[in-house]
Structures are given as C-alpha cells and as structure tokens.
Amino acid sequence: MNGKQIGYIRVSTIEQNTERQLHEISLDETFTDKCSGKDTNRPALQELIKFVRKDDTVHVHDISRMARNTENLLTLVKELTDKGVKLIFHKESLTFTGENNPMQQLMLTMLGGIYQFERSMMLERQREGIAIAKQKGKYKGKPVNKELNENIQLLAKNGVNKSQIAKQLNCSRTTVYKTLASNS
C-alpha cells in the first residue's frame, strides 16, 4: 500500500515566501508554518505529526526547516520514523526510514548541530547590534501596536488572566506582561 506524499514547509516570518521550498515535488498534502524553528511548538508541525500514517513520506526542503535545535531534530525524526513514516531532507540528500544507519545518524546530528550553532550566532549578532544601536540612541524596539495594547488593557481590566489574554489575542505572554507593566 502506498502512503501519501506530504510536504512540510517552514519560514521564520509571515512576510517570507514559501515557494522555493519543495516547488518541484508532487505532494498530496502540505503543512506550512510561518514561525521560528526554535522549538517544536508549531501548529502545522503538530498537525503533520498527528496526520501522518505508516507508509507516508514527508518531504522537507532542508534540516533547518524541520528544527533549529539538535535535540528537537533527533526527536522529530525518531517520532516520525517510529510511526513508519519515511522522511526526506532534499537539500542534504538524506532519507530516514527508521532503519539503523550510523552514517546517516552522524550526518543528521552534525548538520543539526551546525544549524543550531548558526542560529545561536545569528541571535548573538542581533543582540550585539541592538546593544550598539541602543547606546547610540537609534534603537527604539519594536513599533507599538496601539490596537493590541488597547485590547490587552481592556481584557486585563475585565479580569481576564494574562495567559488567556495572550491566547485570545494571539500574542506572547511576554507582550502582555510588558504592555501591562508599561501602562501601570
């Protein structure tokens, strides 16, 4: 019995284009996330994990699209292959079926580590740049979303707890806490 051909696509921001990933591969289903790969708490990834069945094949453009953390990457690959799913990373030409292949495990672990290192370095450079810009008085932070701030204030005044506010307004709890603290 042949399984479905399923694509997983991830870009880091809403503005980024997903077309370059998996554009020449014939797929039955596609799951797309437009968020960071820092963890596995992504809606489409979680849907994909629930959706896949034995004999399905999951296509991913490259390892960094699946995860930016080596531990998460190894866990996801194991979780999918334990279900009988074949996983193909096209850019790296790596295929995982669950069979014991020490060389592929080494490549997966090394490349996952490189992507994790790359992300850490990017975040470090970003923090350094922000610190320099702040010293020069050129960094003001993210632009204030007045409508979001007003909605946060209104819900808080009505006794809605901070976690529920974040869920209802589809923002982070950090945003809720910062907004409420700055308006106290």
C-alpha positions in Angstrom: 0.0 0.0 0.0 1.4 3.4 -1.0 1.3 6.2 1.5 0.8 9.9 0.9 3.5 12.3 -0.2 3.4 15.1 2.4 5.4 18.3 2.4 6.5 20.3 5.5 7.4 23.9 4.8 8.6 26.4 7.4 9.7 30.1 7.1 10.5 32.3 10.0 8.2 35.2 9.3 4.8 35.8 7.8 6.4 38.0 5.1 8.7 35.3 3.8 7.9 33.4 0.6 7.4 29.6 0.8 7.5 28.9 -2.9 11.2 27.9 -3.2 10.7 25.0 -0.8 9.5 21.7 -2.4 8.3 23.5 -5.6 9.1 20.6 -7.9 7.8 17.8 -5.8 4.3 16.4 -6.3 2.6 16.4 -2.9 -0.8 15.1 -1.7 -0.8 17.4 1.4 1.3 20.3 2.6 1.8 21.7 6.1 3.2 25.2 6.3 4.4 27.1 9.4 5.4 30.8 9.3 7.2 31.0 12.6 10.6 30.3 14.2 12.0 26.8 14.3 13.5 27.4 17.8 11.1 24.7 19.2 8.5 22.1 18.1 5.6 24.2 19.3 4.4 25.0 15.8 0.8 24.5 14.7 1.4 22.9 11.2 4.2 20.7 12.6 1.9 19.4 15.3 -0.9 18.8 12.7 1.6 17.0 10.5 2.7 14.7 13.3 -1.0 13.8 14.0 -1.8 13.4 10.3 0.9 11.1 9.1 0.4 7.3 8.9 2.6 4.3 8.2 4.0 4.3 4.6 3.6 8.1 4.2 6.6 10.1 3.0 7.4 13.5 4.5 9.4 15.9 2.3 11.3 18.8 3.9 13.5 21.2 1.9 16.3 21.1 4.4 17.0 20.1 8.0 16.8 23.6 9.4 13.2 23.9 8.2 12.3 20.9 10.5 14.3 22.1 13.6 17.0 24.6 14.7 17.8 22.5 17.8 19.6 19.2 17.5 17.7 17.6 20.3 14.3 18.6 18.7 15.5 17.4 15.3 16.6 14.0 16.5 13.3 13.6 18.5 11.2 14.6 15.5 13.0 12.2 13.1 12.6 9.4 15.6 8.9 10.2 16.3 8.1 10.2 12.6 10.1 7.1 11.6 8.8 5.2 14.6 5.3 5.6 13.0 6.6 4.0 9.8 7.0 7.3 8.0 9.8 8.0 5.5 11.4 11.4 6.0 13.4 13.0 3.2 15.6 16.1 3.6 16.1 17.2 0.0 18.9 19.8 0.2 21.1 17.4 2.2 20.0 14.3 0.2 19.2 12.4 3.4 16.4 9.9 3.8 15.3 8.3 7.1 13.1 5.2 7.4 13.9 4.1 10.9 16.5 1.6 9.9 19.7 1.7 11.8 22.2 3.7 9.7 25.1 5.0 11.8 26.4 7.3 9.0 23.1 8.9 8.4 22.6 9.4 12.2 26.0 11.0 12.3 25.2 13.4 9.4 21.9 14.3 10.9 23.4 15.0 14.3 26.3 17.0 12.9 24.2 19.1 10.5 21.6 19.7 13.2 24.4 20.9 15.5 25.6 23.2 12.7 22.2 24.7 12.2 21.8 25.1 16.0 25.2 26.9 16.1 24.2 29.1 13.2 21.0 30.2 14.9 22.9 30.9 18.2 25.5 33.1 16.3 22.7 35.0 14.5 21.0 35.8 17.8 24.2 36.8 19.4 25.0 39.2 16.5 21.4 40.5 16.7 21.8 41.2 20.5 25.2 42.9 19.9 23.7 45.1 17.1 20.8 46.1 19.3 23.1 47.0 22.2 25.2 49.2 20.0 22.1 50.9 18.5 20.7 51.5 22.0 24.0 53.1 23.0 23.7 55.5 20.0 20.1 56.2 20.8 19.0 54.7 17.5 17.1 51.6 18.7 13.5 52.1 19.9 12.4 48.5 20.0 9.5 47.1 18.0 6.9 49.6 16.9 4.0 49.8 19.3 0.8 48.1 18.2 -1.8 50.5 19.7 -4.8 48.3 18.9 -3.1 45.3 20.5 -2.1 47.3 23.6 -5.7 48.7 24.0 -7.1 45.2 23.7 -4.7 43.9 26.3 -5.6 46.7 28.7 -9.3 46.1 28.2 -9.1 42.4 28.8 -7.0 42.9 31.9 -9.4 45.4 33.3 -12.2 42.9 32.8 -10.3 40.3 34.9 -9.0 38.0 32.1 -5.8 36.4 33.2 -2.6 37.1 31.3 -2.3 33.6 29.7 -5.9 33.8 28.4 -5.2 37.4 27.1 -2.2 36.1 25.1 -4.3 33.2 23.7 -7.3 35.3 22.8 -5.1 38.0 21.1 -2.6 35.5 19.6 0.4 37.2 21.1 3.1 36.1 23.6 2.6 36.3 27.4 5.8 38.5 27.4 3.9 41.0 25.2 1.0 41.0 27.7 3.3 41.4 30.7 5.3 44.2 29.1 2.2 46.1 27.9 0.6 45.9 31.4 3.8 46.9 33.1 4.4 49.9 30.9 0.9 51.2 31.4 0.9 50.8 35.2 
